[in-house]
Amino acid sequence: MSDNALRGKYIVLEGGEGVGKSTQIDMLSKALSILNIPNVVMREPGSAPFAVELRKILKTGPKRSSTANLFAFNAARAESLLEISKHLDQGTWVLSDRSYLSTIAYQGHAEGLPLGEVRQICELAVKDTHPDLTLILDADPKELADRLRDRDNHDDYFESLGLDFHRKVRSGYITEASRLELPIVNALNNTQQVHEDIWKHVFKIIPKSTLMAHNPDIKPSKKDSDVNYVIKDENGNFQITPEGHQYLEKVVTNTSDNVYAFTDELSNVTVAAAMARLSRRQDDMRVTILDEFVGRKGKDEDLLKRVITAYGDDSVQQLTGIHVVVESASNLLTKKLEWGRLAAYLEQSTRYIYFDQKDERGNFKYYTPVNLDAKLAKEYEAKMNKIFEKYSIIVHKLTEFVRSSSDVPQDERDMAWKGATKAQACDAARGLLPVATKSTVGIFASGQAIESLIMHLQSEKLDEFKITGDKILTEARKVVPSFLERADKPDRGGAMIAYKAETFAKVRKLSREYLPQSLSPSPTQDALLINYTPRNELELIPYMLYEHSNLSIPELEHEISNWPYERKLKVFKTYIGERLNRRHKPGRAFEQAHYSWDLVCDYGIFRDLQRHRMVDDLAWQELTPRYGYDIPKLIEDANLSELFEDCFDISYQLYSQMQEAGYELEAQYATLLGHRMRWKVTYNAREAFHLHELRTAPQGHPGYRKLVKTMHDKIAEIHPLTASGMKFINKDEDPKLTRLAAERYSQFKLKELDRKTK
């Protein structure tokens, strides 16, 4: 073969029947393609018209002599190798299923022809087109019997021969491998492991010039040229060199201990790729970094794509995360963005910001559905402007009213006081903001969570949701393209989006067909506890004791059933423990208890409570003005009730217009945060400790404080011991004073930071 570095490589996989050559060649082809190395899969005999026809006879034809097989195979081989040479001369790698070695193993070792003559005839057919690498896939033919039966290929001439014949073939391969010093791969390992064993040998023969030619962005690293970061000792174990330790000092926080973190010297994507190798490589991960990843900075995506293809699955997407920001999202969209559990979210608060500022075009910050007809869009914007104008008047007048009514002495009316009084006014006025009000949402999520969010948005009906899903995909791909490669593929993301959208539409249709659609929804309790488990909270005790015993749950239940009540009570209270603040949570046995709620509250309250991640069964109904609204006491005290109600009248008119015009889903944008809505949620008792104690804190919004306090009281009726353990439920503090105290503490911390930095 030519010494031309750009000439393709000729790689052969050899072995007996059923060892998995075809599967492994396909996997190898994909791995090379990821490195942009052109390759073609061929087989012997075959790969040329004459050889293909001859192969049909050889594989399924009548019984013939071993000598006939010898000459027939080499005749086909001579033709095939002409095609193989053409590909190699063009720089294409050839991956071949079998070579002349098959003839030596089958006709020589197994059928008994003189080995010297067989080798001589094979050499005549091969001439100078010898493989660059031949790998023997080895396995006991008896172990491969099931694979051969599953093929349903009983007409194959050689597969139909007996077990003794195939054992001779195997022996022949092992003999030739020893004679020619060819690598042997255990074909009985799982498919992925066999691929990795093959890839180790193949990667070694990829010339740097080939990598450079087909991957022009790859530059030789120090490791590739004159620095060894790791070396192998006499036992084949990796040892880190002084240069390796010096490099590690920059990329990890500890080069020798068994716990360490990564610095920002390596990108998140590179770290994710290295972690993806953990399941397939037994070395210390710092060794893996030095051996496989040094010098690839800036080429993380190419590397990661190879690693994910070779070793990854969906879990690899969890190994890195990105920050995404969605500006100008309607409050309807913000809840969809925050729908997933496995991400972190922050958004602009309606409790601390005046939302009457206009954008650079002089417009209030609200979203207009892009699909409204021109006449309705004009009416929509006119009514939205009226609502925002009235909101602006009310929120500023409320601020003045709160401050003028304050009993805080003049000399104590500092920045904290101004912040606390502004928050009171915003709390009372926020119910006037339309659901169309724009906000900014910050998201931090893993690649997997981002992909899930994208597909969830793209399956929705509203244009704002779908457009945002498309934009997130576009922008996130600029950061972690390998993690989102499948997000819009027809068989992956496309299928998932279609599934979600079609299922939603069909269930919606059945709902309209089978259920009454009332224009005046029936009133209900604000907090309806529709189900809970267990019925007796003392049934949690077996779960409390489980990790401290060696009994099964049924055995524990039987044992505890005979205990006196006082003993059960002692265990229950001891498990909760002496909680010194609300962050002291009892153990996970409380996750056995669940509470399911049907809730009615205003949309603003829902916005705050919906952000809790550790819940189940969270869903909400379409927004409507027909559940009514409440007028906050502060609004009444400031004599602003009439102006407040005007906003709800305008909202109702606009909602009705949009409904009549056929914009059923889009009409939700016209509702206000103060409109009541219906939703449901289930959460466990351990989450209740967190949710109830946090959301009854006096600095919280009075609306959700009242609702959560009602929910807590209902739990206290059915699980009194659990409820009593929630000792930080707030009942008495003055919210005005508590908010002021919190604001003052924030100002104190800021001053301390300023002092320390001077």
URSULMO-V958102 format. One record per residue. N is the residue number from 1. RES is the residue in one letter. SS is DSSP state (H for helix, E for strand, - for the rest). PHI is phi as a letter, one per 40 degrees, with the letter a starting at -180 (* if undefined). PSI is psi in radians with two decimals (* if undefined). Layout:
n = {N/N}
res = {RES/RES}
ss = {SS/SS}
phi = {PHI/PHI}
psi = {PSI/PSI}
This chain:
n = {1/2/3/4/5/6/7/8/9/10/11/12/13/14/15/16/17/18/19/20/21/22/23/24/25/26/27/28/29/30/31/32/33/34/35/36/37/38/39/40/41/42/43/44/45/46/47/48/49/50/51/52/53/54/55/56/57/58/59/60/61/62/63/64/65/66/67/68/69/70/71/72/73/74/75/76/77/78/79/80/81/82/83/84/85/86/87/88/89/90/91/92/93/94/95/96/97/98/99/100/101/102/103/104/105/106/107/108/109/110/111/112/113/114/115/116/117/118/119/120/121/122/123/124/125/126/127/128/129/130/131/132/133/134/135/136/137/138/139/140/141/142/143/144/145/146/147/148/149/150/151/152/153/154/155/156/157/158/159/160/161/162/163/164/165/166/167/168/169/170/171/172/173/174/175/176/177/178/179/180/181/182/183/184/185/186/187/188/189/190/191/192/193/194/195/196/197/198/199/200/201/202/203/204/205/206/207/208/209/210/211/212/213/214/215/216/217/218/219/220/221/222/223/224/225/226/227/228/229/230/231/232/233/234/235/236/237/238/239/240/241/242/243/244/245/246/247/248/249/250/251/252/253/254/255/256/257/258/259/260/261/262/263/264/265/266/267/268/269/270/271/272/273/274/275/276/277/278/279/280/281/282/283/284/285/286/287/288/289/290/291/292/293/294/295/296/297/298/299/300/301/302/303/304/305/306/307/308/309/310/311/312/313/314/315/316/317/318/319/320/321/322/323/324/325/326/327/328/329/330/331/332/333/334/335/336/337/338/339/340/341/342/343/344/345/346/347/348/349/350/351/352/353/354/355/356/357/358/359/360/361/362/363/364/365/366/367/368/369/370/371/372/373/374/375/376/377/378/379/380/381/382/383/384/385/386/387/388/389/390/391/392/393/394/395/396/397/398/399/400/401/402/403/404/405/406/407/408/409/410/411/412/413/414/415/416/417/418/419/420/421/422/423/424/425/426/427/428/429/430/431/432/433/434/435/436/437/438/439/440/441/442/443/444/445/446/447/448/449/450/451/452/453/454/455/456/457/458/459/460/461/462/463/464/465/466/467/468/469/470/471/472/473/474/475/476/477/478/479/480/481/482/483/484/485/486/487/488/489/490/491/492/493/494/495/496/497/498/499/500/501/502/503/504/505/506/507/508/509/510/511/512/513/514/515/516/517/518/519/520/521/522/523/524/525/526/527/528/529/530/531/532/533/534/535/536/537/538/539/540/541/542/543/544/545/546/547/548/549/550/551/552/553/554/555/556/557/558/559/560/561/562/563/564/565/566/567/568/569/570/571/572/573/574/575/576/577/578/579/580/581/582/583/584/585/586/587/588/589/590/591/592/593/594/595/596/597/598/599/600/601/602/603/604/605/606/607/608/609/610/611/612/613/614/615/616/617/618/619/620/621/622/623/624/625/626/627/628/629/630/631/632/633/634/635/636/637/638/639/640/641/642/643/644/645/646/647/648/649/650/651/652/653/654/655/656/657/658/659/660/661/662/663/664/665/666/667/668/669/670/671/672/673/674/675/676/677/678/679/680/681/682/683/684/685/686/687/688/689/690/691/692/693/694/695/696/697/698/699/700/701/702/703/704/705/706/707/708/709/710/711/712/713/714/715/716/717/718/719/720/721/722/723/724/725/726/727/728/729/730/731/732/733/734/735/736/737/738/739/740/741/742/743/744/745/746/747/748/749/750/751/752/753/754/755/756/757/758}
res = {M/S/D/N/A/L/R/G/K/Y/I/V/L/E/G/G/E/G/V/G/K/S/T/Q/I/D/M/L/S/K/A/L/S/I/L/N/I/P/N/V/V/M/R/E/P/G/S/A/P/F/A/V/E/L/R/K/I/L/K/T/G/P/K/R/S/S/T/A/N/L/F/A/F/N/A/A/R/A/E/S/L/L/E/I/S/K/H/L/D/Q/G/T/W/V/L/S/D/R/S/Y/L/S/T/I/A/Y/Q/G/H/A/E/G/L/P/L/G/E/V/R/Q/I/C/E/L/A/V/K/D/T/H/P/D/L/T/L/I/L/D/A/D/P/K/E/L/A/D/R/L/R/D/R/D/N/H/D/D/Y/F/E/S/L/G/L/D/F/H/R/K/V/R/S/G/Y/I/T/E/A/S/R/L/E/L/P/I/V/N/A/L/N/N/T/Q/Q/V/H/E/D/I/W/K/H/V/F/K/I/I/P/K/S/T/L/M/A/H/N/P/D/I/K/P/S/K/K/D/S/D/V/N/Y/V/I/K/D/E/N/G/N/F/Q/I/T/P/E/G/H/Q/Y/L/E/K/V/V/T/N/T/S/D/N/V/Y/A/F/T/D/E/L/S/N/V/T/V/A/A/A/M/A/R/L/S/R/R/Q/D/D/M/R/V/T/I/L/D/E/F/V/G/R/K/G/K/D/E/D/L/L/K/R/V/I/T/A/Y/G/D/D/S/V/Q/Q/L/T/G/I/H/V/V/V/E/S/A/S/N/L/L/T/K/K/L/E/W/G/R/L/A/A/Y/L/E/Q/S/T/R/Y/I/Y/F/D/Q/K/D/E/R/G/N/F/K/Y/Y/T/P/V/N/L/D/A/K/L/A/K/E/Y/E/A/K/M/N/K/I/F/E/K/Y/S/I/I/V/H/K/L/T/E/F/V/R/S/S/S/D/V/P/Q/D/E/R/D/M/A/W/K/G/A/T/K/A/Q/A/C/D/A/A/R/G/L/L/P/V/A/T/K/S/T/V/G/I/F/A/S/G/Q/A/I/E/S/L/I/M/H/L/Q/S/E/K/L/D/E/F/K/I/T/G/D/K/I/L/T/E/A/R/K/V/V/P/S/F/L/E/R/A/D/K/P/D/R/G/G/A/M/I/A/Y/K/A/E/T/F/A/K/V/R/K/L/S/R/E/Y/L/P/Q/S/L/S/P/S/P/T/Q/D/A/L/L/I/N/Y/T/P/R/N/E/L/E/L/I/P/Y/M/L/Y/E/H/S/N/L/S/I/P/E/L/E/H/E/I/S/N/W/P/Y/E/R/K/L/K/V/F/K/T/Y/I/G/E/R/L/N/R/R/H/K/P/G/R/A/F/E/Q/A/H/Y/S/W/D/L/V/C/D/Y/G/I/F/R/D/L/Q/R/H/R/M/V/D/D/L/A/W/Q/E/L/T/P/R/Y/G/Y/D/I/P/K/L/I/E/D/A/N/L/S/E/L/F/E/D/C/F/D/I/S/Y/Q/L/Y/S/Q/M/Q/E/A/G/Y/E/L/E/A/Q/Y/A/T/L/L/G/H/R/M/R/W/K/V/T/Y/N/A/R/E/A/F/H/L/H/E/L/R/T/A/P/Q/G/H/P/G/Y/R/K/L/V/K/T/M/H/D/K/I/A/E/I/H/P/L/T/A/S/G/M/K/F/I/N/K/D/E/D/P/K/L/T/R/L/A/A/E/R/Y/S/Q/F/K/L/K/E/L/D/R/K/T/K}
ss = {-/-/-/-/-/-/-/-/-/E/E/E/E/E/E/-/-/-/-/-/H/H/H/H/H/H/H/H/H/H/H/H/H/H/-/-/-/-/E/E/E/E/E/-/-/-/-/-/H/H/H/H/H/H/H/H/H/H/H/H/-/-/-/-/-/H/H/H/H/H/H/H/H/H/H/H/H/H/H/H/H/H/H/H/H/H/H/H/H/-/-/-/E/E/E/E/E/-/-/H/H/H/H/H/H/H/H/H/H/H/-/-/-/-/H/H/H/H/H/H/H/H/H/H/H/H/-/-/-/-/-/-/E/E/E/E/E/E/-/-/-/-/-/-/H/H/H/H/H/H/H/-/-/-/-/-/-/-/-/-/-/-/H/H/H/H/H/H/H/H/H/H/H/H/H/H/H/H/H/H/-/-/E/E/E/E/-/-/-/-/H/H/H/H/H/H/H/H/H/H/H/H/H/H/-/-/-/H/H/H/H/H/H/H/-/-/-/-/-/-/-/H/H/H/H/-/-/-/-/E/E/E/-/-/-/-/-/E/E/E/-/H/H/H/H/H/H/H/H/H/H/E/-/-/-/-/-/-/-/-/-/E/-/-/-/-/-/H/H/H/H/H/H/H/H/H/-/H/H/H/-/-/-/-/H/H/H/H/H/H/H/H/H/-/-/-/-/-/-/H/H/H/H/H/H/H/H/H/H/H/H/-/-/H/H/H/H/H/H/-/E/E/E/E/E/E/E/E/E/E/H/H/H/H/H/H/H/-/-/-/-/-/E/E/E/E/E/-/-/-/-/-/-/-/-/-/-/E/-/-/-/-/-/E/-/E/-/-/-/-/-/-/-/H/H/H/H/H/H/H/H/H/H/H/H/H/H/H/H/H/H/H/H/H/H/H/H/H/H/H/H/H/H/H/H/-/-/-/-/H/H/H/-/-/H/H/H/H/H/H/H/H/H/H/H/H/H/H/H/H/H/H/-/E/-/-/E/E/E/E/E/E/E/E/E/E/H/H/H/H/H/H/H/H/H/H/H/H/-/-/-/-/H/H/H/H/H/H/H/H/H/H/H/H/H/H/H/H/H/H/H/H/H/H/-/-/-/-/-/H/H/H/H/H/H/H/H/H/H/H/H/H/H/H/H/H/H/H/H/H/H/H/H/H/-/-/-/-/-/-/-/-/-/-/-/-/E/E/E/E/E/E/E/-/-/-/H/H/H/H/H/H/H/H/H/H/H/H/-/-/-/-/H/H/H/H/H/H/H/H/-/-/-/-/H/H/H/H/H/H/H/H/H/H/H/H/-/-/-/-/-/-/-/-/-/-/-/H/H/H/H/H/-/E/E/E/E/E/E/E/E/E/H/H/H/H/H/H/H/-/-/-/-/-/-/E/E/E/E/E/-/-/-/-/H/H/H/-/E/-/-/-/H/H/H/H/H/-/-/-/H/H/H/H/H/H/H/H/H/H/H/H/H/H/H/H/H/H/H/H/-/-/-/-/-/H/H/H/H/H/-/E/-/-/E/E/E/E/E/E/E/E/E/E/H/H/H/H/H/H/H/H/H/H/H/-/-/-/-/-/-/H/H/H/H/H/H/H/H/H/H/H/H/H/H/H/H/H/-/H/H/H/H/H/H/-/-/-/-/-/-/-/-/-/H/H/H/H/H/H/H/H/H/H/H/H/H/H/H/H/H/H/H/H/H/H/H/-}
phi = {*/c/c/d/c/c/c/c/b/b/b/b/b/b/i/c/c/g/c/g/c/c/c/c/c/c/c/c/c/c/c/c/c/c/c/g/c/c/a/b/c/b/a/b/c/i/g/a/d/c/c/c/c/c/c/d/c/c/c/b/c/c/c/a/c/c/c/c/d/d/c/c/c/c/c/c/c/d/c/c/c/c/c/c/c/d/c/c/c/c/g/c/c/b/b/b/c/g/a/c/c/c/c/c/c/c/c/c/c/c/c/g/c/d/c/c/c/c/c/c/c/c/c/c/c/c/f/b/c/c/c/c/a/b/b/c/c/b/a/c/d/c/c/c/d/c/c/c/c/c/c/f/b/c/c/c/d/c/c/c/c/c/c/c/c/c/c/c/c/d/c/c/c/c/c/c/c/c/c/c/f/c/c/b/b/c/c/c/c/c/d/c/c/c/c/c/c/c/c/d/c/c/c/c/c/c/c/d/c/c/d/c/c/c/b/c/c/c/b/c/c/d/c/c/b/b/b/b/c/b/b/c/c/c/c/g/c/c/b/c/c/d/c/c/c/c/c/c/d/c/b/b/c/a/c/b/c/c/b/a/b/c/c/c/c/b/c/d/c/c/c/c/c/c/c/c/c/d/c/b/b/c/c/d/c/c/c/d/d/c/c/b/b/c/g/b/d/g/b/d/c/c/c/c/d/c/c/c/c/c/b/c/a/d/c/c/c/c/c/a/b/b/c/b/b/b/c/f/c/c/c/c/c/d/c/c/c/c/c/c/c/c/a/b/b/a/a/c/c/c/c/b/b/c/b/b/c/b/c/c/c/g/b/c/c/b/c/b/d/c/c/c/c/d/c/c/c/c/c/d/c/c/c/c/c/c/c/c/c/c/d/c/c/c/c/c/c/c/d/c/c/c/c/c/c/c/c/c/d/d/c/b/c/c/c/c/c/c/c/c/c/c/c/c/c/c/d/c/c/c/c/c/c/c/c/c/d/c/a/b/b/b/b/b/a/c/d/c/c/c/c/c/c/d/c/c/c/c/c/c/c/c/c/d/c/c/c/c/d/c/c/c/c/c/c/c/c/c/b/b/d/c/c/b/c/c/c/b/c/d/c/b/c/d/c/c/c/c/d/c/c/c/c/d/c/c/c/c/c/c/c/c/c/b/b/c/b/c/c/b/d/c/c/a/c/c/b/b/c/c/a/a/a/c/c/b/c/c/c/c/d/d/c/c/c/d/c/c/b/b/b/c/d/d/c/c/c/c/c/c/c/c/c/c/d/c/c/c/c/c/c/d/c/c/c/c/g/c/c/c/a/c/c/c/b/c/c/c/d/c/c/c/c/b/b/b/b/b/b/b/a/c/c/c/c/d/d/c/c/c/c/c/c/c/b/b/f/c/a/b/c/c/c/a/c/c/c/g/a/b/c/c/d/c/c/c/c/c/f/b/c/c/c/c/c/d/c/c/c/c/d/c/c/c/d/c/c/c/c/c/c/g/c/c/c/c/c/c/c/c/c/b/c/c/c/c/a/b/a/b/a/b/a/c/c/c/c/c/d/c/c/c/c/c/c/b/c/c/c/c/c/c/c/c/d/c/c/c/c/c/c/c/c/c/c/c/c/b/b/c/c/c/c/c/c/c/c/b/c/c/b/b/c/c/c/c/c/c/c/c/c/c/c/c/c/c/c/c/c/c/c/c/c/c/c/c/c/c}
psi = {2.73/2.66/0.02/2.12/-0.44/-0.02/2.53/2.85/2.55/1.90/2.34/2.35/2.18/2.84/2.96/-3.08/2.30/0.13/-0.16/0.49/-0.79/-0.77/-0.79/-0.58/-0.71/-0.75/-0.69/-0.69/-0.74/-0.70/-0.71/-0.64/-0.60/-0.56/0.19/0.51/1.99/2.41/2.77/2.47/2.25/3.05/2.73/2.40/2.56/-2.84/-0.01/2.59/-0.84/-0.75/-0.63/-0.79/-0.71/-0.61/-0.68/-0.72/-0.75/-0.62/-0.58/-0.02/-3.04/2.90/2.45/3.10/2.80/-0.62/-0.71/-0.74/-0.78/-0.88/-0.62/-0.78/-0.71/-0.49/-0.80/-0.67/-0.75/-0.71/-0.76/-0.70/-0.42/-0.75/-0.74/-0.75/-0.68/-0.79/-0.76/-0.70/-0.46/0.04/0.07/2.36/2.46/2.16/1.97/2.32/1.71/2.85/-2.85/-0.38/-0.51/-0.74/-0.70/-0.73/-0.79/-1.01/-0.52/-1.19/-0.70/-0.73/-0.17/0.18/2.65/2.18/-0.66/-0.78/-0.68/-0.81/-0.68/-0.75/-0.66/-0.72/-0.64/-0.68/-0.64/-0.65/-2.09/0.23/1.26/2.62/2.58/-0.47/2.23/2.24/2.34/2.06/2.05/2.43/2.66/2.18/-0.55/-0.66/-0.40/0.02/-0.72/-0.71/-0.74/-0.66/-0.67/-0.37/-0.43/0.80/0.97/-0.23/-0.14/2.19/-0.84/-0.59/-0.44/-0.17/2.82/2.99/-0.67/-0.69/-0.81/-0.45/-0.64/-0.69/-0.83/-0.78/-0.67/-0.76/-0.77/-0.69/-0.81/-0.62/-0.69/-0.73/-0.69/0.02/0.90/2.49/2.46/2.28/2.31/1.90/-0.12/-0.15/2.92/2.77/-0.75/-0.71/-0.71/-0.74/-0.76/-0.71/-0.67/-0.76/-0.60/-0.72/-0.68/-0.74/-0.54/-0.46/0.09/1.96/2.56/-0.62/-0.58/-0.78/-0.76/-0.66/-0.71/-0.22/1.29/-0.35/-0.26/2.23/2.53/2.32/3.00/-0.66/-0.64/-0.40/-1.34/0.18/2.25/2.02/-0.46/2.62/2.78/2.39/-3.04/-0.31/0.04/0.16/2.55/2.40/2.37/2.25/2.92/-0.67/-0.62/-0.76/-0.66/-0.71/-0.72/-0.56/-0.49/-0.45/-0.31/2.74/-0.26/2.15/-0.14/-0.56/2.93/0.05/2.25/2.85/2.91/2.46/-3.13/0.17/-0.64/2.45/2.79/-0.60/-0.73/-0.75/-0.73/-0.73/-0.74/-0.70/-0.58/-0.40/-0.23/-0.70/-0.21/0.01/2.33/-0.09/2.81/2.38/-0.43/-0.60/-0.74/-0.75/-0.84/-0.66/-0.61/-0.36/-0.22/2.43/-0.01/0.09/2.29/-0.29/0.50/-0.68/-0.72/-0.77/-0.81/-0.67/-0.71/-0.76/-0.78/-0.74/-0.72/-0.64/-0.15/2.90/-2.86/-0.53/-0.44/-0.52/-0.29/-0.09/-0.14/2.73/2.84/2.74/2.31/2.42/2.31/1.91/2.72/0.71/2.31/2.79/-0.34/-0.72/-0.64/-0.63/-0.57/-0.64/-0.57/0.30/-0.64/2.62/-0.71/0.99/2.95/2.47/2.57/2.50/2.83/2.39/2.31/-0.07/-0.27/0.00/2.38/2.22/0.58/0.10/2.59/2.72/-3.06/-0.30/0.06/0.31/2.55/2.74/1.45/2.74/2.36/2.11/2.31/-0.28/0.11/2.51/2.80/-0.75/-0.79/-0.63/-0.69/-0.75/-0.70/-0.87/-0.60/-0.77/-0.66/-0.75/-0.71/-0.76/-0.80/-0.62/-0.74/-0.67/-0.78/-0.76/-0.83/-0.82/-0.62/-0.70/-0.65/-0.73/-0.78/-0.72/-0.80/-0.76/-0.66/-0.42/-0.07/2.47/0.21/2.25/2.63/-0.69/-0.07/0.10/1.30/-2.88/-0.64/-0.73/-0.74/-0.71/-0.71/-0.71/-0.62/-0.71/-0.65/-0.77/-0.76/-0.69/-0.81/-0.57/-0.28/-0.41/-0.28/-0.26/2.29/2.70/-0.34/-0.15/2.30/2.56/2.95/2.33/2.23/2.37/2.33/2.15/2.75/2.89/-0.66/-0.74/-0.65/-0.75/-0.75/-0.74/-0.77/-0.84/-0.62/-0.78/-0.72/-0.28/-0.11/2.88/-0.61/2.39/-0.68/-0.71/-0.84/-0.75/-0.74/-0.69/-0.75/-0.73/-0.70/-0.73/-0.80/-0.83/-0.69/-0.56/-0.38/-0.32/-0.86/1.13/-0.63/-0.55/-0.36/0.37/-0.55/0.03/-0.54/0.30/2.44/-0.67/-0.06/-1.56/-0.74/-0.75/-0.69/-0.75/-0.80/-0.72/-0.85/-0.84/-0.78/-0.72/-0.77/-0.81/-0.71/-0.72/-0.69/-0.72/-0.78/-0.65/-0.79/-0.53/-0.69/-0.35/2.57/2.50/1.65/2.36/-0.24/1.49/2.46/2.45/2.72/2.98/2.62/-0.66/1.80/1.99/1.77/-0.35/2.67/2.66/2.56/2.93/-0.60/2.07/-0.33/-0.25/-0.13/-0.28/-0.73/-0.62/-0.50/-0.58/-0.18/-0.91/-0.25/0.03/-3.12/0.45/2.69/2.91/-0.81/-0.66/-0.70/-0.74/-0.74/-0.76/-0.80/-0.43/-0.40/0.00/2.63/2.73/-0.70/-0.64/-0.73/-0.76/-0.69/-0.78/-0.78/-0.88/-0.62/-0.65/-0.68/-0.70/-3.10/1.66/2.14/-0.30/3.01/-0.23/-0.14/1.77/2.44/3.03/3.14/-0.06/-0.50/-0.18/-0.14/-0.46/2.37/2.61/2.24/2.30/2.52/2.01/2.54/2.09/3.04/2.80/-0.54/-0.73/-0.76/-0.73/-0.71/-0.76/-0.49/-0.34/-0.20/2.21/-0.61/1.10/2.91/2.81/0.59/2.15/2.66/2.68/2.87/2.51/2.49/2.63/0.00/-0.09/-0.10/-2.90/2.89/2.59/2.07/2.56/-0.64/-0.61/-0.79/-0.76/-0.54/0.10/0.73/0.28/-0.74/-0.79/-0.66/-0.81/-0.51/-0.70/-0.70/-0.57/-0.78/-0.76/-0.78/-0.72/-0.81/-0.74/-0.81/-0.72/-0.76/-0.67/-0.83/-0.55/0.00/0.13/1.21/-0.86/-0.69/-0.42/-0.37/-0.53/-0.43/-0.27/2.86/2.79/-0.38/-0.17/2.41/2.61/2.88/2.38/2.92/2.68/2.61/2.37/2.79/2.97/-0.55/-0.70/-0.56/-0.66/-0.78/-0.92/-0.82/-0.76/-0.63/-0.82/0.01/0.03/2.43/-0.40/-0.06/2.99/2.35/-0.50/-0.90/-0.44/-0.77/-0.78/-0.83/-0.61/-0.71/-0.75/-0.72/-0.73/-0.63/-0.64/-0.63/-0.48/-0.58/-0.46/1.24/-0.63/-0.75/-0.81/-0.66/-0.43/-0.33/1.25/-0.12/0.34/2.20/2.40/-0.54/-0.45/2.59/2.04/-0.55/-0.79/-0.69/-0.74/-0.71/-0.74/-0.72/-0.74/-0.71/-0.69/-0.69/-0.78/-0.67/-0.79/-0.70/-0.72/-0.69/-0.72/-0.73/-0.72/-0.71/-0.48/-0.14/*}
